[in-house]
Amino acid sequence: MNIAKLMQQAQEMQSRMQDTVKDICVEQSVAGGMVTVRMSGDKTLTAITIDPELLDPQDPAMVQDLVLSAVNEAASKVDEQLKGAMGGMAAGMGIPGLPGL
């Protein structure tokens, strides 16, 4: 086993992952599109859209719950995309012990 080659492959994989994270942008809607969030690959929330009809001063908890749900679902989508990207990269590089995660 060539340790130098293995380290080079690991560095290439890390660089590709950083590029992949930069390219990911997911959007998630809940409540029939009443709340929509957009999130980047590093899980930075980049946008929130709330339908004005949803804003009821008597029930702020409902809006809070919907925003929380949308954000959590968007984060799960980011995780799924990153996992898929990592698995494909590891399999493509043929790194021992990383058969596609």
Residue pairs with C-beta under 8 A, 6 or more apart in sequence:
1 96
6 95
6 96
9 93
9 95
10 95
12 93
13 89
13 90
13 93
13 95
16 89
17 82
17 85
17 86
17 89
20 41
20 82
20 85
20 89
21 40
21 41
21 42
21 82
22 40
22 41
23 41
24 40
24 41
24 78
24 81
24 82
25 38
25 39
25 40
25 41
25 46
26 38
26 39
26 74
26 77
26 78
26 81
27 36
27 37
27 38
27 39
27 74
28 36
28 37
28 39
28 70
28 71
28 73
28 74
28 77
29 35
29 36
29 70
30 36
30 66
30 69
30 70
30 73
31 54
31 66
33 51
34 50
34 51
34 53
34 54
34 66
35 48
35 49
35 50
35 51
35 54
35 63
35 66
35 67
35 69
35 70
36 47
36 48
36 49
36 70
37 45
37 47
37 48
37 49
37 67
37 70
37 71
37 74
38 45
38 46
38 47
38 48
38 74
39 45
39 46
39 71
39 74
39 75
39 77
39 78
40 46
40 78
41 78
41 81
41 82
43 75
43 78
45 71
45 74
48 67
48 70
50 63
50 67
54 62
54 63
54 66
55 63
56 62
56 63
83 101
86 101
87 100
87 101
88 100
90 98
90 99
90 100
90 101
91 98
91 99
91 100
